[in-house]
Amino acid sequence: QVQLVESGGGLVQTGGSLRLSCVTSGRLFNVYVVAWYRQAPGKQRELVALRRRDESTNYADSVKGRFTISRDTAKNTVHLQMNSLKPEDTGVYYCAALEFGSTGYNYWGQGTQVTVSS
């Protein structure tokens, strides 16, 4: 089992910044990808950014150049640094983990709310 606990959400004005954290614990040796998803009211959950075990990353087009996913290995924490925030970035942000050999994310955190005011 893998446990994921997000934190760092909040209310910020347009153009502001937030850093989300996802503390991971448990059977981490089998985790291949850690990702951040978000879900806005009335919309489907969408991928924001992911980081593979080999440190390669992918970003949604809408956040490229503004968001950065990184890992603090010593603290088993994956961060999502969000700069130049826009109202359309508002939503609940979830951390997710994918194990080797899986076709879908195996574990999800409880989510953290991000609200960007205009």
N, C-alpha and C positions, 0 to 999 in steps of 0.2 A: 504494500500500500504506500501511497504517496500523499502527503498532506500539503495543501497550498493555502496560505493566508495572506490576503492582500491588505494593503493600507496605503494611506497617502492621498486619498481623494478629498474633494472639498469644493468650495465655491471660489471661483476666480474670475476676474474681468477679462474681456477680450484682449489678447496680446500678452496675457500673463503666462506663468509657468507653474507646473506641478511635477512632482516626482512620485510615481507610484512604486511600491515595493511588493514583491511576492516572496515571502519566506517559504522555502521548500524543506520538507523533512520526510524521513522514511526511506523507502527503497529507491534511492536516487540513482544507483548504479545502472538501472535499467531505463532511465529516462533519456530519450533522444532529442526531444524538442520541448522547449518551454515557450509558450506564446501568450500574448495579450489579445483578448477579444473585447469588443464593446457592443452594447445593445442600447440603442436610443428608444424612447417611448414609441410604440407602434411600429417598430422596425425589427428586422431580423438581426440576430447576432452576427457581427462581422469581424474578420481578422484585422487586427491593427498592426501587429509586428510579431515576429518569431525569431528565436535564436536556437540553432542546432548545437549539438554537442561539439561539433568541429568549429564552433564560433561563427559560422556563417549566419547571415541574417536576411530577412525579407521584411518589407514594409508595404502597407497599403499605399496606393498612389496618393491618396488624400492626406497622408501624414509624412510622406518623404520630405526630408530636409527640415522637418520640425520636431519629429520624435526620434528618440534613440533608445534601443533596447540594449541592456548590458547586464553582466553578471558579476557579483561579488562572490568569488569562489569561497573565500574564508568564511563568509556568513551564509552560504547557500541561499543567496537572495538574488532575484532577478529584478532589475529596475526598469521602469519606463520613464525616461525623461521627456516631458512634453513642454515644448516651447511654442510661442506665438499661437496660443490657443484661440480657437474660434468657437462661436456658439454651436456650430454643427459637430463639435467634438464632445458635446454633452452626452452623457449616457452612463450606464453602469459598466465598469471595466472589470473583466474577469481574467484571472490567470489560469492557464491550462497546461497540462503535461501529457506528452505522448510518449509511450514506451516503444522500444525497439520491436519491430514486427507488427505493430498495431496499425490499423487503417484509420482509426479515429482517436480523438483525445480521450485518454482514460480517466483523467482526474481534472476536477475543476475547483476553483476557490469559490468563496461565497459572494465575491464582488465588492467593489467600492465605487461609490457615486462620485462622478465628476460633473460639475455644473459650471458652464462658462456663460457669464452674463454679457449682454451686448451693451 
